[in-house]
Amino acid sequence: MNLLFLTFVFPLIGFLLLSFSRGRFSENLSALIGVGSVGLSALTSAWVILQFHTNPPADGVFNQLLWQWMSVDGFAPNFALHLDGLSVTMLGVVTGVGFLIHLFASWYMRGENGYSRFFAYTNLFIASMLFLVLGDNLLFLYFGWEGVGLCSYLLIGFYYSERKNGNAALKAFIVTRIGDVFLAFGLFILVVQLGTLNIQELLVLAPQKFSVGDPWIVMATLALLGGAVGKSAQLPLQTWLADAMAGPTPVSALIHAATMVTAGVYLIARTNGLFLLAPEVLHLVGVVGAVTLVLAGFAALVQTDIKRILAYSTMSQLGYMFLALGVGAWDAAIFHLMTHAFFKALLFLASGAVIVACHHEQNIFNMGGLWKKLPLAYASFIVGGSALAALPLVTAGFYSKDEILWEAFASGHQWLLYAGLAGAFLTSIYTFRLIFIAFHGEAKTESHAGHGVSHWLPLGTLIVLSTFIGALITPPLAGVLPESAGHAGGDAKHSLEIASGAIAIAGILLAALLFLGKRRLVGVIAASAPGRFLGAWWYAAWGFDWLYDKLFVQPYLLLARLLARDPIDSGIGLVPRLARGGNGLMSRTENGQLRWYALSIVGGAVLLLGVVLL
């Protein structure tokens, strides 16, 4: 386990080599460095995880001090790594899934301008995410938090020559920065009140300092939630995630599966002891997740871009994780985070294979009939889509999502349970809508299947992990996260499993009825007045972009126009202008004419006498 630091050192070395190459490396060498560095990180992680299980450290925690970061008036955070069951799980997800995405990207990005630049950014992305999940204090975590934000900006705007891509990158950067500011406020509150940002010390000191519902802990956890909402694209800071599809498809897989969007879930799970002292805020976490998962599900129903459908599905699945956290189902949230990484990486990489095969066509209505020509991509979508829809028994997604629904029921949060079931129904419909439209029916574009080990190996591995086999990987969370309410089962749990499975199957059957064949019924519904209204509203993701434009962007632009000639500067500048004007006026009196001077003396004397007399 002493090799733990190498997990982020290898990607950092890859980043530095590729950055200073200035694009002079060949594609093969760039791929070797970019993929190889993450591969070495994954191998190191596998060794560390094996040692953690076979020779567990005392109390199930391993700490590795690298160096002291700073020491200011008793505040002395370290660059130190903390390995327990939660960070072991995240370490495996980030490096394992991250390596598969890098391997696929070496095939997908061939021939693109900026090939080495792409891998430099993704290597830094992996290193930053490892800082985030391994840091033993919130300041180190925040360092990685900002790192993944920077990398997301660079990768979303990778094709910077097109203005819309730059705008999407700016949108992601600005919206997530709002959440980051809230997170910084939370850190300020905690360090002032408790004197430390070491996570384990915070979890010990907080119950001693704060009573349940104390205003300071409520404000601190609200600020932490604000940061999590921004990074994990939850209501009301969810608007950036769909536009993030402007980046290359492997970037979408990296953001949605292995890094970044899971950071908010990890943050709340890691600081669980703080949220338990603020039960109202914890309940708000669940409500935010439930509302987001339903809204995102409706938005996904009407999208036409293959990647945007998957983006809204990510938003919805993150909503499930927040719902789980809100009902105290900590282990279920992390379990779903892990299984979601498997099937969402599979779906995004498969969508990349489809996009390349269809000559960069992304509109599913311009595809059709692909199942014969792209059998591997089709199998990937069937398995990954089934896991996303939580098809019973055979998929990884069923076991993790069912655990969330059961614990929502067991904890007495009935409305959150209903939202989860509604989201499951919507997920089945929009997922298989995508599959039926893109892969079945009449072919509308030419396509060619991809080849090579870097194409089929990541897809094949993720196909296996997206089945029930992936669900056999149990995150070692015992003793790390609090016990949740719903571990006891029985007939009620089996009944809920049957109900949720039936809902998933019903959604798939409804999707088949609506979207296989001529799709006449869907056409009639879409052409009706309510259909046109709801379709436009959901397509625009409930109009949040329009609303924020009216509330924030337009007033800001108006203010900028009003302040284009800064009135404060103008007011301050009035004083020297008056002085210069007075100087010019008085200078004109110095003309060298004796009569003028005599007249001035007489005029001054008369004025002075008048003042005295009055």
URRAWO-V631279 format. One record per helix or strand of 3 or more residues. SS is the DSSP state (2 for helix, 1 for strand). FROM is the first residue (numbers start at 1). TO is the last residue. Records with the same first field share a line. If there is no record, write none. Layout:
SS = FROM-TO / FROM-TO
This chain:
2 = 2-21 / 27-54 / 58-60 / 85-108 / 115-134 / 138-156 / 163-194 / 199-209 / 215-231 / 240-246 / 249-258 / 263-270 / 272-276 / 279-301 / 306-326 / 330-357 / 364-366 / 375-388 / 396-410 / 414-439 / 453-465 / 468-471 / 491-515 / 520-527 / 529-539 / 541-562 / 567-587 / 594-613
1 = 62-68 / 78-83
